[in-house]
Structures are given as structure tokens and as C-alpha cells.
Amino acid sequence: MKDKIVLIDGCRTPFLKSETDYLNTMTYELAQLAIKGLLSKTGMDPNLVDSVVMGCVISTLKTSNLAREAALGAGIPYSTPCHTVSQACISANRAIATAISEIATGQSNIVIAGGADSASETPIGYKKHMRTKLMKGKKLKSTSDMIRFVLSFRPKDFLPEIPDISEFSTKKTMGEDCDIMVAKHNISRKDQDLFAIRSHDNAEKAWEDGFHQNEVVQVQLDPKFKIISKDNGIRSGSKLQKLAKLKPAFDKKHGTLTAANSSFLTDGGAACLLMTESMAKKLNLKPKAEIIDYCFTGQRLEDELLLGPAFAMSKVLEKTGLSLKEIDVFEIHEAFAGQVLTNVHCLNDEKFCKERLNKDKAVGEIDMNKLNCWGGSLSLGHPFGATGARLLTTSANRLIEEGGKYALLSACAAGAHGHAMIIKKYEA
């Protein structure tokens, strides 16, 4: 019998709004804290870890292989190979998929996978002509050449090059694209605001009920060693009337996306421990979930940038032979409230399913009472490279807490990509 691939557990740092308490914390340190927390939580001997794979989007030259620096800092031995992957908002999902592949092919028995990102650490450089000048300056040797070099600079040379958040191919930002998408599918501003309120209220209740404490490692940061134990972006108790007064954030004239129904820039790290079932038994570790199947998809960039979940969920359901009705837990990344609602709508739209998913009927309706019951990216935050690991960990924990059997997690990503994975509550 084929050895099952199982999730032992997952762990994450508190997710914080960028430019707050993680302002002076490097991205690799956030990943390190997550890995260290995971090792402590599971009692895993770091010397037994065969591989570490981490996702990251906002990388820096200092720590281009974030996984390696984070692993070493967390106590993983130098003999363990580590590598970093990047696929926009599904970078951790890709890291986890890579870990699964390593285990399935026998390359590794035990893998830590996840990711981290810090919007606070976004590299800001100079424009191309300035960079070229500076590189040439490194070759100068004489004092006279150096003086001429310094005098050649003009004030405009020092203007920074702010990173462009628009899609390279379409030149539209994700928010602009989402505004167009929700209008096309008739997703109202009111429904988006209500979904955002729901996300924050669910997140706060999950903290009050002690669910997130099971996933989050408490951290202390230099120099004041301030204790951070909770996500700081949750705004529970918001009123619809208050949100309705907010101005559109992207399409200033006709848009329905606002700061309240869009996810915010976030810093944080997350990690998961994966291995074979036989290895878990050998180490006397109890898995939380079994990995059933997963997939990645690509869509049209012009009008399907954020429809990855609809495509990916449909595909993974077909691969496994399961239906939406058989899924007990849904965890969908909340880039925008309108993005989640559009994907839910499309799966139950017969015309869309026939024309774009090659189905003979609608995939089906997602029971909203099963969706993101502990909050989501709108409230908890969205560190680009870490969210996928949070989705997997929360899915497994919800299956246990809610007595479910199957969970389906999914996310969209820049470049018009999608990811979906089905897991099953572990039963020996």
C-alpha cells in the first residue's frame, strides 16, 4: 500500500500590519520564528528534517535563499538542504506542494514547508540609469576620476524607484482588475462589505474561543522584548453604515472595492511539518490530516486574474471524484471580499462552468456556513509568502474541531494562477 503523506501540524507568527511591530524585523527572521515555533510545538528533532522549502515574494539580495537563513537560525543543521520558491500569493502553497513531491518521490521523509513575507521590508532602489552609474563607479581608482564621478550626479538621479504593484502583462493592479470582475458578475458593494465584516467578526470570535492560539507562536522582539501574541489587523464589531461611507480605493469613480473590503499589507511567517505516515508512526507523532490531492491552474490574465479558486477547486474535485457537498471545511484566501464572492458565484453559475470549466452543469454551491469560519486574509492579514501555510493549518484544525472529514483550501495569485488542495482528517 502507498504510504500516505500527512500533515503533523502547522505554526505561524502573529500576522501584523506592515510598518507596525515587525518594522525592524527581517523577513527571514519571521520565517525562522515560525520554524522554531513548529519544532517546539511538535517536539520534532531538527536533525531529522530532510529538507526545508519556504515561499517568499518580496525577496532581498541579502537573504535571497530565505529558507536557508531561516532554517539555520531555527536550529536546522547545515547538512539539511533548503530552498526558496516564489509564486506570488500562493508561494507557500507551492512550497508545500514541493515538499509533498519530495516525500512522494522518496527524496525526503520529513520536510518543513511554508513561507514568510514582510511588506515592511520592501526593497526600494534607484532607477536603471542610476544603478548603471553606481556599478561603473565601483571600477574607478584615481581621485580625479572619483571627483568627476561625484560631480556627474544630478538631483533627479536620486529619485527612488518605487516597486510597481500592477500586473506586468496587463499593467492593471489587482484591485483595479477585481473592480472590473465584481461589476461583471454583479457582486454588490453591500455584499462585499458584509463579507468583510463577517471575516473580522469570525476572526475575533476564533481568538476568543482559543482556536488561533493553537496555531500562533508568541514572539518577543529586540530591543524591548515586547511580547506579541495576536494578529493586529482585526476590527470586529464594524457597522455596515460606517463601511458604506468609505471611498473606493482603486476605481475612484465607479469602484466598489475599499480599504475595508480589501486585504491589507502584512508581515508574518508560517510553517508546516509534513512526512510519511510510516515515519509519523515511527516517531510516535500523531498527524492532523492526510494530503489527498492538489492542483495549480493558470487562467486568462485579461479577465480571470482572480478566478483561480474557481478553476482550481473544480479541477481538484474532479481529480478526487468528490463533490462540494462532501466538503466539510472551506478555506479560501481573501485577497478581496469581492474576489471570494465572485469565485463562489462562478462555481454555481452553469453558464460559466460550461464555457470556462468545460462542465456539463454548475460545479455547485458552497455552503457559506462552512467557509472561513475562523476569519481570513481580510481580517487576519496576508503575508504573501505565508498565507498558504496558514490555510492548510487552519483547514486541518477546523476538521478536528468541527468533526469534519474533508477540507478544501484554495487561493488566487498574481499572474492569473490558482491553487486548490483537498485534505482529510487523519484517522489511524
N, C-alpha and C positions, 0 to 999 in steps of 0.2 A: 504494500500500500504506500502511496506517495506521502511523504512527510509533510504535514501541514505547516504553513508559515503563520506564526502567531504574534500578536502584539502583547507584550508583557505589561507595559504601562507607558505613560507619557508625562511630561512635566514641562512647565513653561514659567518664565518670569512674569511678574505683573506687566501688563501692557500699558504703557504710558503715552500720553500725548507728546509729540515731539516738542523739543525746546523746554521740557519740564525737568523732572528729576534725573533723567538719563542724559542730560545735555552734555556732560563731560565724560560719558561712558562710551567706549568704543564698541562697535558692532560685535567684534569677536568676543568681547567680554560678556555681552548679553547671551551669546551662544554658549560660552563657557559656563555661565551661571546655570543655564538650562541643563546642560550635560551633567554638571556637578550635582545639581538637584536630582536628576534622574538616577544617577548612580547611587546617591544616598537613599533615595526613596525605595529603590528596588533591591538594594544590597548587592548590586552587581559588582563583581571583581573587575576593575578596569583592565587588568592584564588578560582577561578572556575575550575582550572585544576584538573582533577580527577586522572591523572596518568602521569608519565614520564618514557619513555623507551629509553635508549641510547645504541648504539653499540660501542664496543671497542675491539681492537685486542691486542695491546701492553699494557697490564694492569700492574699496580704496586700494591704491598701489601698495601701501604698507602691509596690508593683510589680504592680498589677492586670493590666497587659499585660506579663507576664513575657517574652514573645517579643521585644518591642521593646527592653527594657532589656538582655537577654542579647545580642541581635544587635549593638546599638550597642557594647557592651563588648567584643565579639569582633572588631570592626573592620568590620562590615557598614555600608555608607554609610546616612546618614539618609534618602536617597531611596528606599530599599527598604522597602515596606510589610511590617509584621509583625503577626500577631495570635495570640492565645492561645485554646485550646479546652479544654473540660473534659467528660469523660465517665467519671468515676471511674477504675477501674484500666485502662481502655482509652483513656485520653486521648491517649497518644502514637499509638496505632493510628488514632484519629480525626484527629489532626494529619497523619499520613502519608496517610490517605485523602483529606483535604482537599488536600494537595499534589498527589496523583495527579489529582484532579478539576481543579485549576488548570491542570495540564500538559495534560490530555486536552482541555480546552475552549479551549486556546490562550491563556489568560490569563497563563501563565508558561511559561518554558522550563526554568528551573533553580530548584529550591526546596529549602531546608533544612527538615527536619521532625523532630520528636522531642518531648522534654519533660523536665521535672525536677520533683522534689518534695523537700521536707525536712520530715520529721516533727519534727525538732528545732526548726523554726520555726513550729509550730502556733500560730495566734493564740488567745490566751485573753483574753476580755473580761469585762465586767460584765453582770449581768442587765438586762433591759429597763427596769425602773423606775429603776435607777441611770444607765443611758445617757440616759434621758429627762431626769433631773435635771441631768446634766452638760451636755446640749445647751441646756437653759434657762439654766444658769449662764453660758453664753457671752454672753448678752444683758444681763447685769447691769452697771450702770455705777457706782452710788453705793457708797461704802464701807459704809454701813449695810446695804444690800441684800446685799453680799458677806458681811458678818458673819453675817447671818441665814441666808444660803445655806449657809455652812460649818457653822453650828450645827445645821442641819436633818439632817445626816448621822447615821446610826446604824451601829454596828459591822457589822450584817448586810448593810448596803448594799455593803460592800467584799468580800463573798464572791465569788470568781470564778465565771464560767460556763464549766465545762469542756466542750469540744466533745463532742457525743453521737455515738458511732460506730455506733449502731443504725440500721437502715433507717427512713426517715421514714414509710413506708407501713405496715410490719408491726411496727415497734418491736422487732424482733429483731436482734441483732448477726449479722454474717456467720458468726461462729464457732458461735453457737447454731443458726443455720439449717443449717450444714454438719453439725453433730452429728446433727440430725434426718434429714438426707438420707442420710448414710452408714449410719445404722441401718436406714432404709427399704430401702436397696439391699444390705444385708448386707456392707458393707465392714468388715473386722475391724480392731481396734486393731493387731494384729501386722502386717498388710499395710500399714497406714499408716506404722508405724514403720520397716518395711523400706524403703518407698519414700523416706522422709526420709533414711535412712542412705545409700541409693543416690544421692540428689541431692547430698549433701555429698561423698561419695567421688568421684563423677563430676566435680564442680566442682574439687576439689583436683587430680585427675589431669589435667584440662584445663589448669590453671595450670602443672603440672609439665611438660606436653607443649608448652607455649608457645602454646596456642590463644587464651587470653584476652588475652595480651599484645598480640595483633594487633588487639584491639578497644578496649583500655583506654588512655587517655591519662594519663600520670603528672602529678600536680599538686603544687604547693607552695603552702602557705597561710601568710599572715601570722599572728602576728608572728614566729614562729620559723622560718618557711620549711621546715617539716617536709615531707619528700618522702613522698607517698602514692602507691603504685603497685599495690595489690592490695586486693580486697574483704576485709573483716574479719569476715564472719559465717560463714565456712566452718568446720565442725567435722568433719573427716574422721576415720575410724577409730572412730566411735561403735559401741558394742555394743548389740545388741537388749535384752539383760538390763538394761542401765542405763536405756534409754529406757522400758522397761516399768514402771519404778518411779515415773515421773513422774505427778503427779496431773492429772486432767482440767482444762483451762483454762476451759471455758465451762459445760457442764452438769456441775457438780461431783459429782453422784451417779451418773449413768449415761453420761456423755460419754466419747468415745474420742479427742477432739482435745486435744493437749497443746502446750506451748511448743515441743517438738521437732518435731512434725509439722505445725506452722503456720508461715507466713512471718512474719518479724519487721519491725518498723518500721524504715524505711531512708531514707537520704538519698543523692541522686545525680542525675545528668543524663545524657542520651543524645541523639544527633542523627544523622540520615541525610541523604545527598545524593542527590536524585532529579532526573532530567532526561529529555529525549527521547533516543532512540538517536542520532538525527542530530546533536544538539548534542554528545553524548559524542564522536562521531567528529570533529566539527569542532574540539573542544578536545583531541583526542588522549588522551581518558580511557577506560580500559577498565572497563566495567561488571562487576559481580559477578553480578547477577541481573536477570531480566526480571519485571516485575509481570504476573501472568496475570489474576487476579481476586480480589475480596474481597467480604465482606458483613458487615452488622451485624444482630443479631437482638434481639428482646425476648421474654421468657418470663413465665410466671405468677410473681408475687412470692411467693405463699404457699408453693410447694413446688418451684420451679425457679430460685431465685435464682442458684445457682452452676452451672446446667446450660447456660450459654451456649455453651461449646465444642461440646457435642453437637449443639445446634441449628445453630450457625454452620458447623461443619465439614461437616455433612450438606448444608446449603444450598449452600456454595461448591463442594462436589464435584459436586452436581447441575448447577450453573451451568456448570462447566467440562467436564462429561462424564467426569471422572476417577474412579477408584476408590481406596480406601485402599491396595490392593495396588500401585498405581502411584506411591505417595508414598515417597520415599527418606529424607526427614528430617521428623520431627515435633518441633515446639517448642510446648509447652502451658504457659501460665503456671501456676505452682504457688502458688496462694493458700494451699491446704492440700493435704496429701498425699491426704486423703480425697476432696477435690474432683476432683483429676485422675483418681483411680482410679474414681470414680463415673461421670465422663464417658466414660472408656474402656469401662467396663462397659455403659453405656446404648447406645453405638453398636453393640454386639454383642448387644443384647437385642432379640429380634424383637418382643416384646410392646410394649416402649417405642417402638420405631421405627414400628410400625404405628399405635399410638394417639396418639403425640405428634409424630412426624415425618412422618406421612402416607406411609409407605413400605409396600411390599408384603412386605418382608423386612428383616432387620437390615442396617444400613449396612456392618458388617464389623468385623473385629478389627484393632486397632492392634498392630503388632509392637513390643513394648516395647524391643527392642534398637535401635530407630530413634528412641526418644523421649528428649528432653532428655539427650543423651549427654554434654554438657559442663556438666551441672548445671542448676539452675533457680532460681526465686524462693525456694524453701525454703533454699537454700544461698548463692546469690549476693546475695539481697536483692531487695526490691521497692519502689523509689521509685514511688509510684502513677503519676505522670505520665511516667515514663521507660521503664517495662518494655516497652511495645510496640515501641519503637525497638531495644531490646536483642534482643528476639525476632526481629525482621527481620534485623538484622545477623548474629546467630549462625546463623540459618537459611541465609543466603547463604554464610557462611564454612564451614559444615558441608557444604553441597553441593559446594563446591570441594575441601575436604579429603577427603571421603569418596567423591567421584566419583559423586554422585547427580545426578538430573535435576530432580525436583520436590520442593519442601518445602511443608509445610502448617503454618502457625503459627496459634495460637488463644488466646483469653483470655476469662475471665468478668469481670463487673464489677457493682458495686453497682447497684441498680435493676433487677436481673434482665436484664442485657444480655449479649450475646455478640459476639465478632468472630472472623473467620477470614480468612486470606489464603493464596493459593497463588502461589508464585514458582517460576521456572525458572532453572536455572543458565545464565548468559549464554553464548551461542555466536554469534560473528560470522557 
